Amino acid sequence: MRFLQTFTTFPKKHLGYVLVILPILAYYLNWAANPSYWFQSDPGTWYFLDSLSAFKGQSYTYVDHPGTPLHLIGSFLLALTYPFFNTSTEFIAFHLRRPEIFFFMAHTFLAVMNGITAIVFYHAVSTTLKHARMLAGIALSWAYFGFHIYSYHSIAFWSQNSLNFAFGTLWLLWLFLEIRKDRTLSKSKVFLLGLAAGILTVAQFYFATWLISGIVTLWIFALRLGKSRLEAGKDALWFTFGGAWGIISMLIPIYKEIPRFVNWFSRNLTHQGLYGTGEKGIYSLELIPISLHYWWTTIPLLLILLVGVWIVILALGFIIRKNAIKISPSLFAMTVGLFLQTAILMAGLSKMVTRLRHSLSIAAVAPVLLFLALALLEKTKWGKTWGHYALYATLLLAAVWTLPEKMQIQQKSSLVEYQAAVARSQTIDNLAKLKKVDESAIVVVYSSGTPMKCAGLLMADNWLQKFGAEIAKICPNQYAIYDFNINIEFNYSTPHEVTVLKDIPWDLVVWPGNGSRVPQYLLATGAKNIPNSWNNRSKWFFMRAEYP
């Protein structure tokens, strides 16, 4: 009865703060009930092993993005379990045998941060807009999840690209809430904003646009407050100092790898292909139509949303100037800053358009820019129309409509991962009986993308070379090869050779259908698929021709 009384007396104005986290909670609980850890082990397993290596006295080496914030968060999460072990050796061995525990903690952390961002977004919208506040707050907070095919997946996927909403959008909202008061910010607050943006920048290349947006926003904000250009420049400079400190603080843990990272970054910058491949050149205008066409076929709703918001803001700018409508310094500065940020993101990401997860950065900024456009619209006679409700309904429908599909995909991934593990066990058992040897004597090779624990650990450690001996005890006589179906220039921590299939005395090759030419190579050498009677995924497994 007390619960019912509490529920009925719960302030209706606070109901939105609860409703706004429901899609995030639903997806997370579905993942927790149907977990999959190895369906996409890149880059999560790389970060996991690198974070774990800190307890071995080693520095981080997987610095392609550079990704240091994920390294540090990962090490912190692992450290929470350290008191339960007597030695670091015991601690490391436990987590290598049960990496799922780390990923559960990491994904829970992401889900919590996504929930916090949604709540802050709702608060910002509901306390800024004047009309349909609850509806607008929920709809805009859900927009990120309805307009990109990987948005929900980022709730439970340990990657630098999963920080876009959880930290990228959160930072933009923090900036807006600070300047919304239209008063000069203290130097310490400006510095902290810059520090956070600098830290975020080291997580992934494209987060540098958050720094650029912050500099532009704070400079324009100061000018609109009536400060001189010199005074406005000082505010922007304090922010830049904070950003520089944030970047430096994140580079210190990877100082040994900075020369290699600089080489990797310059190779990406000076080539037009993916990951430092393709023709030389910083940028080509030919990338624009190619990227727009790709985005139109993959994330059309996000593209429509962003272009639509751009058009509305430009039109509103003309109307506001023509009618001399007064706009607050914070709203004007923030709109200009985010408009510029989305434009830079679109141009920069066109160089790596096929890496669709990178465009989550656009999905993280676009809803905030839409929110600002709606705030501008309220300054005009079109501040409250049926179109607003149609927009909110569309945003809500997109998020709700997409959720069951993404949950079903997660359930399927979990099932496939389980079935793959069972199929491998059955295959090894049959092959060992056929050869009359112990199961541990069967030499297994995994192709890229094989959704199994040993495949993920071996693939990551091939790159890092940190836990070879420990993983060999867990996965004896097992190897992983890089057979991507795309051209990639590797950024290795040490000049070592890549393990290739022809140099391995394999008994069994596991190929999960990743699009590479491994099957053609195997069939050309006389290999064959295992008998269908061994398991229901016989097409994944190849054995030598001499085995009957």
Residue pairs with C-beta under 8 A, 6 or more apart in sequence:
13 134
15 134
16 122
16 126
16 133
16 134
16 137
16 138
17 119
17 122
17 123
19 138
20 118
20 119
20 121
20 122
20 137
20 138
20 141
20 142
21 115
21 118
21 119
23 142
23 145
23 152
23 399
23 400
23 403
24 111
24 114
24 115
24 118
24 145
24 155
25 111
25 115
26 403
26 407
27 152
27 155
27 156
27 403
27 406
27 407
27 410
28 107
28 108
28 111
28 155
28 156
30 407
30 410
30 411
31 107
31 155
31 156
31 410
32 104
34 410
34 411
34 413
34 414
34 415
35 100
35 104
35 414
36 410
36 413
36 414
36 416
36 417
36 451
37 99
37 100
37 103
37 417
37 453
37 456
38 45
38 417
38 450
38 451
38 452
38 453
38 455
38 456
39 413
39 416
39 417
39 451
40 157
40 449
41 451
41 455
41 456
41 459
41 460
42 459
42 460
43 62
43 67
43 158
43 159
43 160
44 103
44 106
44 157
44 158
44 159
45 99
45 456
45 457
45 459
45 460
46 62
46 460
46 463
46 464
47 62
47 67
47 70
47 71
47 74
47 158
47 159
48 74
48 99
48 102
48 103
48 106
48 158
48 460
49 62
49 457
49 460
49 461
49 464
49 466
49 467
50 60
50 61
50 62
50 71
50 74
50 464
50 466
51 60
51 70
51 71
51 72
51 73
51 74
51 75
51 77
51 78
51 102
52 74
52 75
52 78
52 92
52 95
52 96
52 102
52 467
53 59
53 60
53 61
53 464
53 466
53 467
54 60
54 71
54 75
55 75
55 78
55 79
55 82
55 88
55 91
55 92
56 88
56 92
56 466
58 466
59 253
59 254
59 255
59 256
59 257
60 68
60 71
60 253
60 254
60 257
61 254
61 256
61 257
61 464
61 466
61 493
62 71
62 463
62 464
62 493
63 254
63 257
63 260
63 261
63 264
63 491
64 261
64 264
64 491
65 160
65 203
65 204
65 205
66 202
66 203
66 250
66 251
66 254
66 257
66 261
67 160
67 202
67 203
67 204
68 202
68 203
68 250
68 251
68 253
68 254
69 160
69 163
69 199
69 200
69 202
69 203
69 250
70 158
70 159
70 160
70 163
70 203
71 253
71 254
72 250
72 253
73 106
73 109
74 102
74 106
74 158
77 102
77 105
77 106
77 109
78 95
78 102
80 105
81 91
81 95
81 101
82 91
85 91
85 94
92 467
92 470
93 470
95 101
95 102
96 457
96 467
96 470
96 471
96 474
97 474
99 453
99 456
99 457
103 158
106 158
107 155
107 156
107 157
107 158
110 154
110 155
110 156
110 157
110 158
110 162
110 166
111 155
111 156
113 166
113 167
113 170
114 154
114 155
114 165
114 166
116 166
116 170
117 165
117 166
117 167
117 169
117 170
117 173
118 141
118 142
119 141
120 170
120 173
120 174
120 177
121 137
121 140
121 141
121 169
121 173
121 367
121 368
121 371
122 137
122 138
122 140
122 141
123 137
124 173
124 176
124 177
124 371
125 133
125 136
125 137
125 140
125 141
125 371
126 133
126 134
126 136
126 137
127 133
128 180
128 371
128 375
129 136
129 137
129 371
129 374
129 375
129 378
130 378
130 383
130 384
131 378
131 383
131 384
131 388
132 384
132 388
132 389
132 392
135 389
135 392
136 374
136 388
136 392
138 396
139 391
139 392
139 393
139 395
139 396
140 367
140 370
140 371
140 374
140 395
141 367
142 395
142 396
142 398
142 399
142 400
143 305
143 366
143 367
143 370
143 395
143 398
143 399
144 151
144 165
144 169
144 363
144 364
144 367
145 151
145 152
145 399
145 402
145 403
146 301
146 395
146 396
146 397
146 398
146 399
146 400
146 401
146 402
147 299
147 301
147 302
147 305
147 363
147 366
147 398
148 299
148 302
148 359
148 360
148 363
149 298
149 299
149 356
150 161
150 356
150 357
150 360
151 165
151 360
151 363
151 402
152 402
152 403
152 406
152 407
153 406
153 410
154 161
154 162
154 164
154 165
154 166
154 357
154 360
155 162
156 410
159 357
160 203
160 204
161 204
161 357
161 358
161 360
161 361
162 360
163 200
163 203
163 204
163 207
164 360
164 361
164 363
164 364
165 360
165 363
165 364
167 200
167 203
168 200
168 207
168 210
168 361
168 364
168 365
169 364
169 365
169 367
169 368
171 193
171 196
171 197
171 200
171 210
172 210
172 213
172 338
172 364
172 365
172 368
173 368
174 193
174 196
175 193
175 214
175 217
175 334
176 330
176 334
176 368
176 372
178 185
178 189
178 193
179 185
179 217
179 218
179 221
179 329
179 330
179 333
179 334
180 328
180 330
181 330
182 225
182 328
182 329
182 330
183 225
184 222
184 225
184 227
184 235
185 193
185 218
185 235
187 238
190 218
190 235
190 238
190 239
190 242
191 238
191 239
191 241
191 242
191 245
192 242
193 214
193 218
193 239
193 242
194 211
194 214
194 238
194 239
194 240
194 241
194 242
194 243
194 244
194 245
194 246
195 242
195 243
195 245
195 246
195 249
196 242
196 246
197 207
197 210
197 211
197 214
197 239
197 242
197 243
197 246
198 211
198 242
198 243
198 244
198 245
198 246
198 247
198 248
198 249
198 250
199 246
199 247
199 249
199 250
200 207
200 210
200 246
201 207
201 208
201 210
201 211
201 243
201 246
201 247
201 250
202 246
202 247
202 250
202 251
204 358
204 361
205 265
205 268
205 348
206 345
206 348
206 349
206 358
206 361
207 361
209 341
209 344
209 345
209 348
209 361
210 341
211 240
211 243
212 340
212 341
212 344
213 337
213 338
213 340
213 341
214 239
214 243
214 337
215 236
215 239
215 240
215 243
216 333
216 336
216 337
216 340
217 333
217 334
217 336
217 337
217 338
218 232
218 235
218 236
218 239
218 333
219 232
219 233
219 235
219 236
220 232
220 329
220 332
220 333
220 336
220 337
221 235
221 329
221 330
221 333
221 334
222 231
222 232
222 235
222 236
223 229
223 232
224 329
224 332
224 333
225 329
227 235
251 258
254 261
257 493
260 491
260 493
261 491
264 276
264 491
267 276
267 489
268 275
268 276
269 282
270 280
270 281
270 282
271 277
271 278
271 279
271 280
271 281
272 278
272 279
272 280
272 281
272 282
272 283
272 284
272 287
272 351
273 279
273 487
274 352
274 354
274 355
274 486
274 487
274 488
275 352
275 488
275 489
276 489
276 491
277 487
277 488
277 489
283 347
283 351
287 350
287 351
287 353
288 350
290 350
290 353
291 346
291 349
291 350
291 353
292 303
292 350
294 353
294 354
295 302
295 303
295 353
295 359
296 303
298 356
299 356
299 359
299 363
301 398
302 359
302 362
302 363
302 366
305 366
305 370
306 342
306 346
306 362
306 366
306 369
309 366
309 369
309 370
309 373
310 339
310 342
312 373
312 377
313 335
313 339
313 369
313 372
313 373
313 376
316 373
316 376
316 377
316 380
319 325
319 380
320 327
320 376
320 379
320 380
323 380
325 379
325 380
326 379
327 376
327 379
331 372
331 375
331 376
334 372
335 369
335 372
335 373
335 376
338 365
338 368
338 369
338 372
339 369
341 365
342 362
342 365
342 366
342 369
345 361
345 362
345 365
346 362
349 358
349 359
349 361
349 362
352 358
353 359
354 486
374 388
377 383
378 384
413 451
416 451
417 451
417 452
419 536
419 537
420 450
420 451
420 452
420 512
420 537
420 540
421 452
421 453
422 535
423 535
423 536
423 537
423 540
423 541
424 444
424 452
424 510
424 541
426 534
426 535
427 508
427 530
427 534
427 535
427 541
428 439
428 442
428 444
428 508
429 439
430 530
430 534
431 442
431 507
431 508
431 530
431 543
431 547
432 438
432 439
432 441
432 442
434 547
434 548
435 441
435 442
435 507
435 547
440 476
440 477
441 477
442 477
442 507
442 508
443 477
443 478
443 479
443 504
443 505
443 506
443 507
443 508
444 454
444 477
444 478
444 479
444 506
444 507
444 508
444 509
444 510
445 478
445 479
445 480
445 481
445 501
445 504
445 506
445 508
445 509
445 510
446 452
446 454
446 455
446 458
446 459
446 478
446 479
446 480
446 481
446 510
447 480
447 481
447 483
447 509
447 510
447 511
447 512
447 514
447 516
447 518
448 459
448 480
448 481
448 482
448 483
448 484
448 514
448 516
449 512
449 514
450 456
450 480
450 510
450 511
450 512
451 512
452 510
453 475
454 471
454 474
454 475
454 478
454 480
455 480
455 510
457 467
457 471
457 474
457 475
458 471
458 475
458 478
458 479
458 480
459 480
459 482
461 467
461 468
461 471
462 480
462 482
462 498
462 499
463 490
463 492
463 493
464 493
465 493
465 494
465 496
479 499
479 504
479 506
480 499
481 498
481 499
481 500
481 501
481 504
481 518
482 490
482 498
482 499
483 501
483 514
483 516
483 517
483 518
484 514
484 516
485 514
485 515
485 516
490 498
501 509
501 518
501 521
506 544
507 543
507 544
507 547
508 530
508 541
508 542
508 543
509 518
509 522
509 527
509 541
509 542
509 543
510 540
510 541
510 542
511 518
511 519
511 522
511 540
511 541
511 542
512 540
513 539
513 540
519 542
522 542
525 545
526 544
526 545
527 542
527 543
527 544
527 545
528 542
528 543
528 545
529 538
529 539
529 541
529 542
529 543
530 538
530 541
530 542
530 543
531 538
532 538
534 541
535 541
